[in-house]
Amino acid sequence: MPYIAFVAKLDIPARTELTFDYHTELASKLWDERVKKKKNVKLPIPKGSIKCLCGSPDCRGFLS
C-alpha cells in the first residue's frame, strides 16, 4: 500500500486544511516574474484553468 508524507516547518493545528501546488511550468514562469517584480499583481488565468478561491495571500490565483 503506498503512503504519502508531508513535512512542515511549523506545527499544524489539528483539522487544518492542507493545500499544495503542483507548480506547473507555466505557473512557475508566471510566479517567478511576479516575485522578481515584487508586485502584488494578479496573474492571468490560463485557458483551461480554474480560479482558486482559497484566499491565501500566497496563492497564484488558479488551479491548472
Buried (B, 14 or more C-beta within 10 A) or exposed (E): EEEEEEEEEEEEEEEEEEEEBEEBEEBEEBBEEBEEEEEEEEBEBEEEBEEBEEEEEEBBBBBB
